[in-house]
Amino acid sequence: MAPETAAEQLKDAVRISADWSALVLRQGAAFLGHRPDTGEGDFYGFGALHSRTVYLDALLLGSLQRDHIDELTDELSEVFTSPRRLARRVATLERNIAHFRSGYWRQHLTAHGPANELLLAFQNQHRLPARFNEILAEAADYSRLVQTQESQQISGALGVLTILGLPLGTALGILQVLDDHSLSHLLAALALSVAATAAVLTTRYGRLVLSSLRGGPGGR
C-alpha cells in the first residue's frame, strides 16, 4: 500500500479473535495471525478452515452482489437507447432489481460473527450500498417518467375522442331534434363534423392532444 493510503485501508481491518485479523481488499482478503503457530492441533487450524468456508462464502456473496450491481448499472445506461421501448425496458429493469434484492442483496450472512463483518467490509470496498441506492433512485425516476408518459397518452386519447365525437354528436343531435331523416342532410352533417374536427386538430389544442397521444412535446 502507498503510505498515504495505508491508514485509510487498515481502519477497516476485522479483528476475528485474539489470534486472527483479516483485511478485506478489492480483490479478496488477507488473514493475519498475531502469535506463532504451534503446529498441528493449534487454534490456527480452525481459523484456516473458516477462511476457506464461511469467510470465503462471505467474499463470494460480495462478489456476486458486485457483479449483479454492475449488470444493473449497464441496464440503466441502456434504458434510453430505444425510446419507443422505454416502458418495457423500465419494467424489465424493475423486475431484475426485485430479483436481485430478494435473492442476493444480503448484508448478513450469519446470525452473528466475523463473516458478517467481512461481507460489510467487502461491500464498503466496492461502494455497493451507495451504488445500489443510486440504482434504486434512478429506476424510480424512470418509473415516474413512464407513468407520466402513459398518463399523457391516455389524456391524449380522451382528447381525440372528444374532438372526434363532439362535432359528430352535435350534428346528429340537431338532426334528431329537427326530426330530419334525409340521407343527404345526414351526409352533409357528417361532412361538416369531419371538417370541424380537422379544423380543431389544426389548432394549438389539437396539436397538443396529438402530441400527447404520441408521447412527444406539446405543440406550440
C-alpha positions as CSV (number, residue, x, y, z in Angstrom):
1,M,0.0,0.0,0.0
2,A,1.0,3.6,-0.5
3,P,2.0,5.1,2.9
4,E,-0.5,7.9,2.5
5,T,-3.4,5.5,2.0
6,A,-2.4,2.7,4.4
7,A,-4.2,4.2,7.4
8,E,-7.4,4.6,5.4
9,Q,-7.2,0.9,4.3
10,L,-6.2,-0.5,7.7
11,K,-9.1,1.1,9.6
12,D,-11.4,-1.5,8.1
13,A,-9.4,-4.4,9.4
14,V,-11.6,-7.0,11.0
15,R,-10.4,-8.5,14.3
16,I,-11.7,-12.0,14.2
17,S,-10.3,-13.2,17.5
18,A,-7.4,-12.6,19.8
19,D,-5.3,-14.6,17.4
20,W,-6.6,-13.6,14.0
21,S,-7.3,-10.4,12.0
22,A,-8.5,-10.0,8.4
23,L,-8.2,-7.2,5.9
24,V,-10.6,-7.1,3.0
25,L,-9.2,-5.5,-0.1
26,R,-10.9,-5.0,-3.5
27,Q,-9.9,-8.4,-4.9
28,G,-10.0,-10.6,-1.8
29,A,-8.9,-10.7,1.8
30,A,-5.7,-11.2,3.8
31,F,-5.7,-13.1,7.1
32,L,-3.0,-12.4,9.7
33,G,-2.1,-14.3,12.8
34,H,-0.9,-12.4,15.8
35,R,1.2,-15.1,17.5
36,P,3.4,-18.0,16.4
37,D,1.8,-21.1,15.1
38,T,2.4,-24.1,17.4
39,G,1.7,-26.7,14.8
40,E,-0.9,-29.4,14.4
41,G,-3.9,-29.0,16.6
42,D,-3.3,-25.3,17.1
43,F,-6.3,-23.0,17.0
44,Y,-4.9,-21.6,13.8
45,G,-6.2,-24.8,12.1
46,F,-9.8,-23.7,12.9
47,G,-9.0,-20.3,11.6
48,A,-7.7,-21.7,8.3
49,L,-10.8,-23.9,8.0
50,H,-13.1,-20.9,8.5
51,S,-11.1,-18.8,6.0
52,R,-11.8,-21.5,3.3
53,T,-15.5,-21.9,4.2
54,V,-17.8,-19.4,5.9
55,Y,-15.4,-16.5,5.4
56,L,-14.9,-17.4,1.7
57,D,-18.7,-17.6,1.4
58,A,-18.9,-14.0,2.6
59,L,-16.4,-12.8,0.0
60,L,-18.1,-14.8,-2.8
61,L,-21.5,-13.4,-1.9
62,G,-20.0,-9.9,-2.0
63,S,-18.5,-10.7,-5.5
64,L,-21.9,-11.9,-6.7
65,Q,-23.5,-8.7,-5.4
66,R,-20.9,-6.6,-7.1
67,D,-21.4,-8.4,-10.5
68,H,-25.2,-8.0,-10.3
69,I,-24.9,-4.3,-9.5
70,D,-22.5,-3.9,-12.4
71,E,-25.2,-5.5,-14.7
72,L,-28.0,-3.3,-13.3
73,T,-25.8,-0.3,-13.9
74,D,-25.3,-1.3,-17.5
75,E,-29.1,-1.8,-17.9
76,L,-29.6,1.7,-16.5
77,S,-27.3,3.2,-19.1
78,E,-29.2,1.4,-21.9
79,V,-32.8,2.5,-20.9
80,F,-33.0,5.4,-23.4
81,T,-31.3,3.6,-26.3
82,S,-34.7,2.8,-27.7
83,P,-37.3,5.4,-26.6
84,R,-40.2,3.5,-28.0
85,R,-39.4,0.6,-25.8
86,L,-38.8,2.7,-22.7
87,A,-41.8,1.2,-20.7
88,R,-40.7,-2.3,-21.5
89,R,-37.1,-1.6,-20.6
90,V,-38.1,0.0,-17.3
91,A,-40.4,-2.9,-16.4
92,T,-37.5,-5.3,-17.1
93,L,-35.2,-3.2,-15.0
94,E,-37.6,-3.1,-12.1
95,R,-38.1,-6.9,-12.3
96,N,-34.3,-7.5,-12.3
97,I,-33.9,-5.2,-9.3
98,A,-36.5,-7.0,-7.4
99,H,-34.9,-10.4,-8.3
100,F,-31.5,-9.2,-7.1
101,R,-32.9,-7.7,-3.9
102,S,-34.8,-10.8,-2.9
103,G,-32.1,-13.3,-3.9
104,Y,-28.7,-11.7,-3.5
105,W,-28.8,-8.4,-1.6
106,R,-27.9,-9.5,1.9
107,Q,-25.8,-7.7,4.5
108,H,-25.8,-10.5,7.0
109,L,-24.5,-13.9,6.0
110,T,-24.9,-15.5,9.5
111,A,-26.8,-14.6,12.7
112,H,-23.6,-13.0,14.1
113,G,-19.8,-13.2,13.8
114,P,-16.9,-12.1,11.7
115,A,-18.4,-13.4,8.4
116,N,-20.9,-10.5,8.5
117,E,-18.1,-8.0,9.2
118,L,-16.1,-9.4,6.2
119,L,-19.2,-9.1,3.9
120,L,-19.8,-5.5,5.1
121,A,-16.1,-4.7,4.6
122,F,-16.2,-6.1,1.0
123,Q,-19.4,-4.1,0.3
124,N,-17.8,-0.9,1.6
125,Q,-14.6,-1.5,-0.5
126,H,-16.8,-1.5,-3.7
127,R,-19.3,1.1,-2.5
128,L,-22.1,-1.5,-3.1
129,P,-24.7,0.0,-0.7
130,A,-24.2,3.5,-2.2
131,R,-24.3,2.2,-5.8
132,F,-27.4,0.2,-5.1
133,N,-29.2,3.1,-3.6
134,E,-28.3,5.2,-6.7
135,I,-29.8,2.4,-8.9
136,L,-33.0,2.4,-6.9
137,A,-33.3,6.2,-7.1
138,E,-32.6,6.3,-10.8
139,A,-35.0,3.4,-11.5
140,A,-37.7,5.2,-9.5
141,D,-37.2,8.3,-11.6
142,Y,-37.5,6.3,-14.8
143,S,-40.7,4.6,-13.5
144,R,-42.3,8.0,-12.8
145,L,-41.3,9.2,-16.3
146,V,-43.0,6.1,-17.8
147,Q,-46.1,6.7,-15.7
148,T,-46.2,10.4,-16.8
149,Q,-45.9,9.4,-20.4
150,E,-48.7,6.8,-20.1
151,S,-50.9,9.4,-18.4
152,Q,-50.3,11.9,-21.2
153,Q,-51.1,9.3,-23.8
154,I,-54.4,8.4,-22.0
155,S,-55.3,12.1,-21.8
156,G,-54.4,12.5,-25.5
157,A,-56.6,9.5,-26.4
158,L,-59.5,11.0,-24.5
159,G,-58.9,14.4,-26.1
160,V,-59.0,12.8,-29.6
161,L,-62.3,11.1,-28.7
162,T,-63.7,14.4,-27.6
163,I,-62.6,16.2,-30.7
164,L,-64.0,13.5,-33.0
165,G,-67.2,12.9,-31.0
166,L,-68.3,16.4,-30.2
167,P,-68.9,17.8,-33.7
168,L,-70.5,14.5,-34.8
169,G,-72.7,14.2,-31.8
170,T,-73.8,17.8,-32.1
171,A,-74.7,17.4,-35.8
172,L,-76.7,14.2,-35.2
173,G,-78.4,15.8,-32.2
174,I,-79.5,18.7,-34.3
175,L,-80.9,16.4,-37.0
176,Q,-82.7,14.4,-34.3
177,V,-84.3,17.5,-32.8
178,L,-85.4,18.6,-36.2
179,D,-86.7,15.1,-36.9
180,D,-84.8,15.2,-40.2
181,H,-84.3,11.7,-41.7
182,S,-82.9,12.9,-45.0
183,L,-79.9,10.9,-46.2
184,S,-78.4,13.9,-47.9
185,H,-78.7,16.0,-44.7
186,L,-77.1,13.2,-42.7
187,L,-74.1,13.0,-45.1
188,A,-73.8,16.8,-45.0
189,A,-73.8,16.7,-41.2
190,L,-71.1,14.0,-41.3
191,A,-69.0,16.1,-43.7
192,L,-69.4,19.2,-41.6
193,S,-68.4,17.3,-38.5
194,V,-65.3,15.9,-40.2
195,A,-64.4,19.4,-41.4
196,A,-64.9,20.8,-37.9
197,T,-62.8,18.0,-36.4
198,A,-60.0,18.7,-38.9
199,A,-60.2,22.4,-38.1
200,V,-59.9,21.7,-34.4
201,L,-56.9,19.4,-34.9
202,T,-55.0,22.3,-36.6
203,T,-55.3,24.5,-33.6
204,R,-52.8,24.6,-30.7
205,Y,-55.1,22.4,-28.6
206,G,-55.5,19.8,-31.3
207,R,-51.7,19.6,-31.9
208,L,-51.2,19.3,-28.2
209,V,-53.7,16.4,-28.0
210,L,-52.0,14.6,-30.9
211,S,-48.6,15.2,-29.4
212,S,-49.7,13.9,-26.1
213,L,-51.0,10.8,-27.8
214,R,-47.6,10.2,-29.4
215,G,-45.8,10.9,-26.1
216,G,-43.9,13.8,-27.5
217,P,-43.6,17.5,-26.5
218,G,-46.7,19.7,-26.9
219,G,-47.2,21.8,-30.0
220,R,-46.6,25.5,-29.9
